[in-house]
């Protein structure tokens, strides 16, 4: 799932979210959401989802989502995330170099 900043009060996934909140969302987005994880050309399909889950994993252990790393990706995969070697390689490179995502 991609991360978005909420720009206006919205009803998303069965809950009311307020401006300024950061959410993970898998559906189509409108002008009420600002993408926080834009995909650069060449990032394999699904790599952004893997990165988002790795960031959630980092946050769940009390760390900043921006500090997600290879161990978080490996943990997500160990929990059953379906992936390919190309996707894993791209996601790990993107986390190591945040400019690859933005």
N, CA, C and O of each residue as an XYZ file, in Angstrom:
408
protein
N       0.830     -1.189      0.000
C       0.000      0.000      0.000
C       0.870      1.246      0.000
O       1.961      1.271      0.570
N       0.368      2.253     -0.641
C       1.087      3.523     -0.695
C       0.691      4.400      0.495
O      -0.397      4.263      1.054
N       1.593      5.295      0.864
C       1.307      6.239      1.956
C       0.853      7.562      1.356
O       1.348      8.002      0.318
N      -0.115      8.191      2.049
C      -0.658      9.471      1.617
C      -0.817     10.404      2.810
O      -1.055      9.962      3.934
N      -0.685     11.688      2.550
C      -1.020     12.714      3.537
C      -2.434     13.178      3.204
O      -2.731     13.506      2.055
N      -3.299     13.202      4.208
C      -4.679     13.627      4.014
C      -4.707     15.156      3.959
O      -4.188     15.824      4.852
N      -5.316     15.700      2.907
C      -5.362     17.154      2.713
C      -6.674     17.773      3.172
O      -6.719     18.959      3.502
N      -7.748     16.976      3.196
C      -9.029     17.471      3.681
C      -9.763     16.328      4.363
O      -9.535     15.161      4.047
N     -10.643     16.665      5.297
C     -11.389     15.640      6.011
C     -12.024     14.684      5.004
O     -12.707     15.107      4.071
N     -11.787     13.382      5.209
C     -12.226     12.376      4.249
C     -12.687     11.123      4.987
O     -12.252     10.847      6.105
N     -13.566     10.380      4.347
C     -14.008      9.095      4.852
C     -13.325      8.027      4.001
O     -13.657      7.848      2.830
N     -12.365      7.319      4.603
C     -11.545      6.361      3.858
C     -11.476      5.048      4.627
O     -11.185      5.028      5.823
N     -11.744      3.972      3.937
C     -11.683      2.631      4.530
C     -12.491      2.525      5.820
O     -12.053      1.906      6.790
N     -13.662      3.130      5.819
C     -14.569      2.994      6.948
C     -14.267      3.868      8.148
O     -14.809      3.642      9.230
N     -13.409      4.865      7.974
C     -13.146      5.769      9.100
C     -12.930      7.193      8.605
O     -12.542      7.427      7.460
N     -13.190      8.119      9.489
C     -13.023      9.533      9.194
C     -11.574      9.926      9.488
O     -11.087      9.725     10.600
N     -10.895     10.482      8.498
C      -9.509     10.908      8.686
C      -9.431     12.426      8.506
O     -10.149     13.014      7.696
N      -8.548     13.032      9.278
C      -8.441     14.487      9.325
C      -7.228     14.982      8.531
O      -6.266     14.239      8.331
N      -7.279     16.242      8.081
C      -6.133     16.815      7.367
C      -4.856     16.701      8.202
O      -4.860     16.929      9.412
N      -3.779     16.347      7.530
C      -2.487     16.214      8.192
C      -2.149     14.783      8.582
O      -0.982     14.467      8.813
N      -3.159     13.906      8.659
C      -2.893     12.503      8.991
C      -2.167     11.832      7.829
O      -2.338     12.206      6.669
N      -1.359     10.841      8.165
C      -0.711      9.996      7.166
C      -1.401      8.649      7.204
O      -1.563      8.052      8.269
N      -1.809      8.172      6.037
C      -2.501      6.886      5.956
C      -1.843      6.008      4.896
O      -1.153      6.498      4.002
N      -2.068      4.724      5.012
C      -1.704      3.778      3.963
C      -2.996      3.399      3.271
O      -3.979      3.057      3.928
N      -3.001      3.457      1.945
C      -4.231      3.254      1.189
C      -3.904      2.592     -0.135
O      -2.927      2.941     -0.798
N      -4.742      1.625     -0.512
C      -4.476      0.845     -1.709
C      -5.391      1.201     -2.880
O      -5.207      0.690     -3.984
N      -6.365      2.063     -2.651
C      -7.320      2.383     -3.707
C      -6.903      3.585     -4.531
O      -5.850      4.180     -4.301
N      -7.740      3.930     -5.489
C      -7.466      5.142     -6.278
C      -7.592      6.360     -5.376
O      -8.407      6.374     -4.454
N      -6.795      7.369     -5.637
C      -6.858      8.555     -4.782
C      -7.241      9.780     -5.595
O      -6.993      9.871     -6.797
N      -7.850     10.709     -4.893
C      -8.262     11.963     -5.509
C      -7.452     13.117     -4.955
O      -6.403     12.910     -4.345
N      -7.936     14.339     -5.167
C      -7.197     15.527     -4.730
C      -7.155     15.689     -3.212
O      -6.450     16.562     -2.708
N      -7.902     14.859     -2.473
C      -7.891     14.940     -1.017
C      -6.688     14.218     -0.407
O      -6.453     14.320      0.797
N      -5.925     13.488     -1.226
C      -4.758     12.754     -0.742
C      -3.514     13.142     -1.526
O      -3.529     13.206     -2.755
N      -2.439     13.398     -0.792
C      -1.149     13.722     -1.410
C      -0.236     12.501     -1.288
O       0.074     12.080     -0.173
N       0.200     11.928     -2.407
C       1.083     10.760     -2.336
C       2.389     11.103     -1.620
O       2.995     12.141     -1.886
N       2.814     10.231     -0.715
C       4.088     10.408     -0.021
C       5.155      9.478     -0.579
O       6.344      9.665     -0.318
N       4.732      8.470     -1.351
C       5.651      7.488     -1.916
C       5.517      7.438     -3.433
O       5.149      6.396     -3.975
N       5.804      8.531     -4.130
C       5.685      8.458     -5.581
C       6.675      7.436     -6.147
O       7.797      7.300     -5.661
N       6.243      6.742     -7.159
C       7.070      5.702     -7.764
C       7.864      6.291     -8.928
O       7.303      6.931     -9.818
N       9.148      6.070     -8.909
C       9.972      6.464    -10.044
C       9.864      5.395    -11.115
O       9.672      4.221    -10.797
N       9.982      5.773    -12.367
C       9.960      4.768    -13.428
C      11.027      3.704    -13.169
O      12.136      4.008    -12.730
N      10.671      2.470    -13.446
C      11.620      1.386    -13.273
C      11.470      0.626    -11.976
O      12.040     -0.458    -11.847
N      10.727      1.141    -11.003
C      10.501      0.415     -9.764
C       9.447     -0.648    -10.051
O       8.324     -0.309    -10.425
N       9.782     -1.925     -9.885
C       8.854     -2.990    -10.252
C       7.536     -2.909     -9.502
O       7.476     -2.469     -8.353
N       6.482     -3.343    -10.181
C       5.164     -3.361     -9.566
C       5.228     -4.186     -8.274
O       5.782     -5.285     -8.254
N       4.669     -3.654     -7.233
C       4.661     -4.340     -5.948
C       5.787     -3.913     -5.026
O       5.697     -4.118     -3.816
N       6.848     -3.322     -5.567
C       7.970     -2.917     -4.724
C       7.540     -1.834     -3.737
O       7.994     -1.821     -2.593
N       6.676     -0.935     -4.172
C       6.214      0.120     -3.278
C       5.382     -0.462     -2.136
O       5.461      0.012     -1.003
N       4.580     -1.497     -2.437
C       3.826     -2.169     -1.378
C       4.779     -2.799     -0.368
O       4.556     -2.717      0.840
N       5.829     -3.423     -0.862
C       6.814     -4.047      0.015
C       7.501     -2.997      0.886
O       7.716     -3.223      2.076
N       7.842     -1.858      0.302
C       8.463     -0.772      1.055
C       7.503     -0.258      2.125
O       7.908     -0.028      3.264
N       6.244     -0.080      1.767
C       5.248      0.402      2.723
C       5.107     -0.560      3.900
O       5.052     -0.127      5.051
N       5.047     -1.856      3.621
C       4.944     -2.849      4.697
C       6.203     -2.866      5.562
O       6.117     -3.040      6.778
N       7.363     -2.688      4.948
C       8.607     -2.637      5.719
C       8.609     -1.417      6.643
O       9.064     -1.501      7.784
N       8.105     -0.296      6.153
C       8.011      0.908      6.991
C       7.036      0.701      8.150
O       7.281      1.158      9.266
N       5.933      0.010      7.875
C       4.986     -0.300      8.948
C       5.642     -1.213      9.979
O       5.417     -1.063     11.180
N       6.444     -2.150      9.513
C       7.147     -3.064     10.424
C       8.096     -2.277     11.325
O       8.163     -2.533     12.527
N       8.834     -1.316     10.748
C       9.744     -0.489     11.539
C       8.967      0.293     12.598
O       9.390      0.380     13.751
N       7.834      0.857     12.201
C       7.017      1.627     13.149
C       6.473      0.732     14.256
O       6.371      1.164     15.404
N       6.124     -0.506     13.928
C       5.555     -1.410     14.936
C       6.589     -1.819     15.986
O       6.227     -2.226     17.090
N       7.861     -1.714     15.646
C       8.890     -2.024     16.647
C       9.355     -0.754     17.371
O      10.307     -0.784     18.152
N       8.663      0.364     17.097
C       8.947      1.612     17.800
C       9.966      2.500     17.123
O      10.397      3.497     17.703
N      10.355      2.164     15.923
C      11.329      2.962     15.181
C      10.588      3.865     14.193
O       9.394      3.682     13.955
N      11.285      4.822     13.631
C      10.693      5.675     12.603
C      10.512      4.855     11.327
O      11.394      4.077     10.963
N       9.369      5.024     10.640
C       9.188      4.322      9.360
C      10.312      4.623      8.368
O      10.637      3.793      7.520
N      10.899      5.806      8.478
C      11.986      6.176      7.574
C      13.267      5.391      7.849
O      14.205      5.432      7.053
N      13.307      4.674      8.976
C      14.479      3.867      9.309
C      14.314      2.404      8.900
O      15.120      1.557      9.285
N      13.284      2.109      8.130
C      13.087      0.735      7.659
C      14.284      0.317      6.820
O      14.876      1.128      6.109
N      14.630     -0.958      6.915
C      15.779     -1.448      6.166
C      15.570     -2.864      5.661
O      14.455     -3.385      5.647
N      16.669     -3.471      5.249
C      16.609     -4.810      4.665
C      16.002     -5.830      5.611
O      15.263     -6.712      5.174
N      16.301     -5.725      6.908
C      15.757     -6.705      7.861
C      14.236     -6.604      7.927
O      13.555     -7.609      8.128
N      13.701     -5.390      7.756
C      12.242     -5.223      7.754
C      11.637     -5.862      6.509
O      10.586     -6.500      6.584
N      12.294     -5.691      5.373
C      11.823     -6.326      4.139
C      11.871     -7.844      4.294
O      10.920     -8.536      3.931
N      12.972     -8.363      4.831
C      13.101     -9.803      5.025
C      12.004    -10.325      5.960
O      11.475    -11.417      5.752
N      11.670     -9.550      6.978
C      10.628     -9.937      7.925
C       9.256     -9.986      7.261
O       8.474    -10.903      7.512
N       8.962     -8.994      6.410
C       7.691     -8.968      5.684
C       7.591    -10.185      4.772
O       6.537    -10.815      4.688
N       8.674    -10.514      4.095
C       8.686    -11.674      3.196
C       8.503    -12.966      3.998
O       7.774    -13.864      3.576
N       9.162    -13.055      5.148
C       9.038    -14.245      5.998
C       7.599    -14.450      6.462
O       7.183    -15.579      6.721
N       6.841    -13.358      6.567
C       5.436    -13.440      6.978
C       4.514    -13.806      5.817
O       3.298    -13.877      5.994
N       5.080    -14.039      4.631
C       4.276    -14.551      3.533
C       3.977    -13.581      2.404
O       3.164    -13.901      1.536
N       4.604    -12.399      2.379
C       4.384    -11.457      1.281
C       4.895    -12.101     -0.001
O       6.050    -12.519     -0.078
N       4.030    -12.177     -1.003
C       4.408    -12.776     -2.300
C       5.241    -11.770     -3.081
O       4.824    -10.629     -3.280
N       6.418    -12.198     -3.521
C       7.335    -11.266     -4.164
C       8.216    -11.983     -5.183
O       8.169    -13.205     -5.327
N       9.002    -11.203     -5.867
C       9.996    -11.744     -6.795
C      11.361    -11.200     -6.389
O      11.453    -10.208     -5.666
N      12.425    -11.859     -6.862
C      13.776    -11.389     -6.542
C      13.989     -9.958     -7.034
O      14.629     -9.150     -6.361
N      13.446     -9.654     -8.216
C      13.609     -8.312     -8.788
C      12.937     -7.269     -7.896
O      13.485     -6.190     -7.672
N      11.743     -7.600     -7.388
C      11.023     -6.666     -6.528
C      11.787     -6.444     -5.218
O      11.909     -5.310     -4.755
N      12.295     -7.515     -4.630
C      13.029     -7.412     -3.366
C      14.281     -6.567     -3.554
O      14.569     -5.688     -2.741
N      15.019     -6.830     -4.616
C      16.236     -6.072     -4.886
C      15.929     -4.582     -5.057
O      16.634     -3.730     -4.515
N      14.878     -4.279     -5.809
C      14.508     -2.876     -6.035
C      14.063     -2.209     -4.732
O      14.418     -1.059     -4.472
N      13.295     -2.919     -3.921
C      12.812     -2.346     -2.665
C      13.967     -2.079     -1.706
O      14.007     -1.033     -1.057
N      14.903     -3.016     -1.614
C      16.057     -2.827     -0.724
C      16.932     -1.669     -1.187
O      17.420     -0.894     -0.365
N      17.134     -1.545     -2.495
C      17.903     -0.417     -3.017
C      17.188      0.900     -2.745
O      17.819      1.897     -2.396
N      15.862      0.898     -2.907
C      15.093      2.127     -2.682
C      15.152      2.562     -1.228
O      15.268      3.755     -0.948
N      15.073      1.610     -0.290
C      15.169      1.972      1.129
C      16.563      2.469      1.483
O      16.711      3.350      2.330
N      17.581      1.912      0.845
C      18.951      2.346      1.104
C      19.229      3.727      0.523
O      20.116      4.439      0.992
N      18.466      4.098     -0.496
C      18.635      5.384     -1.160
C      17.261      6.023     -1.347
O      16.651      5.868     -2.405
N      16.758      6.747     -0.325
C      15.408      7.292     -0.380
C      15.108      8.119     -1.636
O      13.946      8.243     -2.023
N      16.121      8.678     -2.267
C      15.871      9.452     -3.490
C      15.369      8.559     -4.614
O      14.835      9.055     -5.606
N      15.535      7.241     -4.471
C      15.047      6.307     -5.485
C      13.530      6.183     -5.444
O      12.910      5.743     -6.413
N      12.932      6.573     -4.314
C      11.482      6.481     -4.158
C      10.813      7.797     -4.499
O       9.788      7.829     -5.180
N      11.397      8.875     -4.024
C      10.773     10.192     -4.177
C      10.989     10.772     -5.557
O      10.525     11.876     -5.842
